[in-house]
Amino acid sequence: MIERSAVRHAYVHVPFCARRCSYCDFAIAVRRDVPVDDFIAAIERELTVRALSTPLPLETLYFGGGTPSRLGGEGLARLVQAVAARLPLTGNAEVTVEANPEDVTPEVATCWAEAGVNRVSLGVQSFDERVLDWMHRGHGADAPRAAVTALRDAGIANISVDLIYALPEGLGRNWSDDITRALALNPDHLSCYGLTVEPATPLGRWVERGETAPPGEEHYESDFLETHERLTSAGFSHYEVSNYALPGRESRHNSSYWRGVPYLGIGPSAHGFDGRVRRWNVREFAAWARQLDDGADPIGGSESLTQEQLAIEAAYLGLRAQTGLKLQWADVSLVASWVREGWATVAHETLRLTPMGWLRLDALVAALTDHRSRY
């Protein structure tokens, strides 16, 4: 159980979506009419069920999903206020909301800003109408600019844009054009993810039936390296394998995950971590809500990490971020070859992966942890 007094970061999972995107394997609840009142009441019950010691003020509060913007302007504002009433925020807390462009209007943006939202992560994914249709996205190519304008006019200046690269060749997607159009929005932050094929998704079924072929490794590598070159040339720091930020605009919430610090998870499928024990809530919205109706903690499971597991996680989290990983004396013989290959750099006894190294992240972490286990 996480002692809330040690937690300075909280994540709230809002599961609702208008439809499931073709690549999505997240815990979502597709609803035409979103049960805003019932959801907020259930969140309040979970916070009550898990109330422990007096909390320290939160440094970050993140509303992810699903699609939190499906709650609308007033609904999301009420949710922010409900959580903040039980988990106080510091004066400069980062409050992030994930949003789809089509949900953001001037009225909605104003409601969010007045409730304390100061950062929005906009799920753009592409500006190509054909690609958006293939992805089952609900917005057109012009919606992101309208959303960004509404947010900035409302006073929400910290805006992140999400994009997906390495799409199937048959789509004929122009990744260079998508980068250009994203930069034209003048975002503060970009999150760029390579497409992954999950079995229990429409995309997974298309691939299984041979209707779609996933891109090869060369395509993935080319898109990843072009993204790095274009965005760093535009003044963005490639501070984590999938994330780029202008100076001072790094995601404080996500960076807390990469540092391995404790965080609280609220809502269906949400995870929490106290530095050793990871726990997670039941995945499905209806089951989560039923347990709370019965006055029970909606925990779905937990695991206590061993020292070996903690060491592996520390290596993975350190190497996926620009902060890097502190070298041990026994690492030198192994990582010398990585430096020669251009996969890593070493400075001030800290090992950092290059973009070419990030393309090999899983393999390099496995090699390092295996190497360390022998000493």
Backbone hydrogen bonds, N-H to C=O, Kabsch-Sander energy under -0.5 kcal/mol:
donor,donor_aa,acceptor,acceptor_aa,energy
4,R,2,I,-0.8
6,A,3,E,-2.2
7,V,4,R,-1.7
8,R,262,P,-0.6
10,A,60,T,-1.7
11,Y,264,L,-3.0
12,V,62,Y,-2.9
13,H,266,I,-2.9
14,V,12,V,-0.6
14,V,64,G,-3.2
17,C,29,A,-1.7
21,C,19,R,-0.5
22,S,135,M,-2.1
24,C,21,C,-1.4
28,I,26,F,-1.1
29,A,15,P,-2.7
31,R,17,C,-2.0
31,R,29,A,-0.6
34,V,32,R,-0.6
36,V,34,V,-2.2
39,F,35,P,-2.5
40,I,36,V,-2.5
41,A,37,D,-2.3
42,A,38,D,-2.1
43,I,39,F,-2.4
44,E,40,I,-2.3
45,R,41,A,-1.9
46,E,42,A,-2.4
47,L,43,I,-2.3
48,T,44,E,-1.7
49,V,45,R,-2.9
50,R,46,E,-2.2
51,A,48,T,-1.3
52,L,53,S,-0.5
56,L,4,R,-0.6
58,L,88,P,-3.5
59,E,8,R,-3.3
60,T,8,R,-1.5
61,L,94,E,-2.6
62,Y,10,A,-2.4
63,F,96,T,-2.6
64,G,12,V,-2.0
64,G,62,Y,-0.7
66,G,14,V,-0.6
67,T,16,F,-1.7
69,S,98,E,-0.9
70,R,67,T,-2.2
71,L,68,P,-2.1
72,G,69,S,-1.7
75,G,71,L,-0.6
76,L,72,G,-1.5
77,A,73,G,-2.0
78,R,74,E,-2.5
79,L,75,G,-1.9
80,V,76,L,-2.6
81,Q,77,A,-2.2
82,A,78,R,-2.3
83,V,79,L,-2.4
84,A,80,V,-2.6
85,A,81,Q,-1.6
86,R,82,A,-0.6
86,R,83,V,-1.3
87,L,83,V,-2.6
90,T,58,L,-2.6
93,A,90,T,-1.5
94,E,59,E,-2.4
95,V,93,A,-0.6
96,T,61,L,-2.4
96,T,94,E,-0.6
97,V,119,R,-1.7
98,E,63,F,-2.2
99,A,121,S,-2.6
103,D,100,N,-1.8
104,V,100,N,-0.5
104,V,101,P,-1.4
105,T,103,D,-0.7
109,A,105,T,-2.8
110,T,106,P,-1.9
111,C,107,E,-2.0
112,W,108,V,-2.3
113,A,109,A,-2.5
114,E,110,T,-2.4
115,A,111,C,-1.3
116,G,112,W,-0.6
116,G,113,A,-1.2
117,V,112,W,-2.3
118,N,95,V,-1.7
119,R,95,V,-1.6
120,V,158,N,-1.9
121,S,97,V,-2.3
122,L,120,V,-0.7
122,L,160,S,-3.3
123,G,99,A,-3.0
123,G,121,S,-0.6
124,V,122,L,-1.8
124,V,162,D,-0.7
125,Q,162,D,-3.4
126,S,124,V,-2.2
129,E,127,F,-0.6
132,L,128,D,-2.8
133,D,129,E,-2.1
134,W,130,R,-2.1
135,M,131,V,-2.4
136,H,132,L,-0.5
136,H,133,D,-1.0
137,R,132,L,-2.7
143,A,140,G,-0.8
146,A,142,D,-1.4
147,A,143,A,-2.4
148,V,144,P,-2.7
149,T,145,R,-2.4
150,A,146,A,-2.1
151,L,147,A,-2.5
152,R,148,V,-2.6
153,D,149,T,-2.4
154,A,150,A,-1.4
155,G,152,R,-1.1
156,I,151,L,-2.6
157,A,155,G,-1.0
158,N,118,N,-0.8
159,I,157,A,-1.0
160,S,120,V,-2.9
161,V,189,H,-2.0
162,D,122,L,-2.7
163,L,191,S,-2.5
164,I,125,Q,-1.8
165,Y,193,Y,-2.4
171,L,168,P,-1.7
172,G,169,E,-1.9
175,W,173,R,-0.9
178,D,174,N,-1.6
179,I,175,W,-2.2
180,T,176,S,-2.1
181,R,177,D,-2.5
182,A,178,D,-2.2
183,L,179,I,-2.6
184,A,180,T,-1.5
185,L,182,A,-1.3
186,N,183,L,-1.9
188,D,159,I,-2.3
189,H,159,I,-1.3
190,L,244,Y,-2.4
191,S,161,V,-2.4
192,C,190,L,-0.5
192,C,242,S,-2.6
193,Y,163,L,-2.5
193,Y,191,S,-0.5
195,L,165,Y,-2.2
198,E,196,T,-0.7
201,T,198,E,-0.7
201,T,199,P,-1.3
203,L,22,S,-3.1
204,G,198,E,-0.6
205,R,201,T,-2.1
206,W,202,P,-2.3
207,V,203,L,-2.5
208,E,204,G,-2.2
209,R,205,R,-2.1
210,G,207,V,-1.2
211,E,206,W,-2.4
212,T,206,W,-1.1
220,Y,216,G,-2.0
221,E,217,E,-2.8
222,S,218,E,-2.5
223,D,219,H,-2.5
224,F,220,Y,-2.5
225,L,221,E,-2.6
226,E,222,S,-2.3
227,T,223,D,-2.3
228,H,224,F,-2.1
229,E,225,L,-2.4
230,R,226,E,-3.0
231,L,227,T,-2.5
232,T,228,H,-2.2
233,S,229,E,-1.8
234,A,230,R,-0.9
235,G,232,T,-1.4
236,F,231,L,-2.4
237,S,245,A,-3.4
239,Y,237,S,-1.7
239,Y,243,N,-0.5
240,E,243,N,-1.4
241,V,320,R,-2.4
243,N,240,E,-1.8
244,Y,190,L,-2.6
245,A,237,S,-1.9
246,L,188,D,-2.5
249,R,246,L,-2.6
252,R,250,E,-0.7
255,S,251,S,-1.9
256,S,252,R,-1.1
256,S,253,H,-0.8
257,Y,253,H,-1.0
258,W,254,N,-1.6
259,R,255,S,-1.1
260,G,257,Y,-1.4
261,V,256,S,-1.8
263,Y,273,F,-2.2
264,L,9,H,-2.4
266,I,11,Y,-2.8
269,S,282,V,-2.3
270,A,267,G,-1.7
272,G,279,R,-2.7
273,F,263,Y,-2.4
274,D,277,V,-1.8
278,R,303,E,-2.7
279,R,272,G,-2.3
280,W,301,G,-2.5
281,N,270,A,-2.1
282,V,298,P,-2.4
288,W,284,E,-2.5
289,A,285,F,-2.7
290,R,286,A,-2.2
291,Q,287,A,-2.1
292,L,288,W,-1.6
293,D,289,A,-2.2
294,D,290,R,-1.5
295,G,292,L,-1.6
296,A,291,Q,-2.7
299,I,297,D,-0.8
300,G,280,W,-3.8
301,G,280,W,-1.6
303,E,278,R,-2.6
305,L,276,R,-2.7
305,L,303,E,-0.6
310,L,306,T,-2.7
311,A,307,Q,-2.1
312,I,308,E,-2.1
313,E,309,Q,-2.6
314,A,310,L,-2.5
315,A,311,A,-2.1
316,Y,312,I,-2.5
317,L,313,E,-3.2
318,G,314,A,-2.3
319,L,315,A,-2.3
320,R,316,Y,-1.5
321,A,317,L,-0.5
321,A,318,G,-0.8
322,Q,239,Y,-3.0
324,G,318,G,-0.9
324,G,321,A,-1.2
325,L,351,L,-2.4
327,L,349,E,-2.8
331,D,328,Q,-1.8
332,V,328,Q,-0.6
332,V,329,W,-0.9
334,L,331,D,-0.7
335,V,331,D,-2.6
336,A,332,V,-1.5
337,S,334,L,-1.0
338,W,334,L,-0.6
339,V,335,V,-2.2
340,R,336,A,-1.9
341,E,337,S,-1.9
342,G,338,W,-0.7
342,G,339,V,-1.0
343,W,338,W,-2.7
344,A,338,W,-0.8
345,T,352,R,-2.8
347,A,350,T,-2.0
350,T,347,A,-1.4
351,L,325,L,-3.3
352,R,345,T,-2.5
354,T,343,W,-2.1
358,W,354,T,-2.8
359,L,355,P,-1.5
360,R,357,G,-1.8
361,L,358,W,-1.6
364,L,360,R,-2.6
365,V,361,L,-2.6
366,A,362,D,-2.2
367,A,363,A,-2.3
368,L,364,L,-2.5
369,T,365,V,-2.8
370,D,366,A,-2.1
371,H,367,A,-2.3
372,R,368,L,-2.7
373,S,369,T,-1.6
374,R,370,D,-0.5
374,R,371,H,-1.2
375,Y,372,R,-1.6
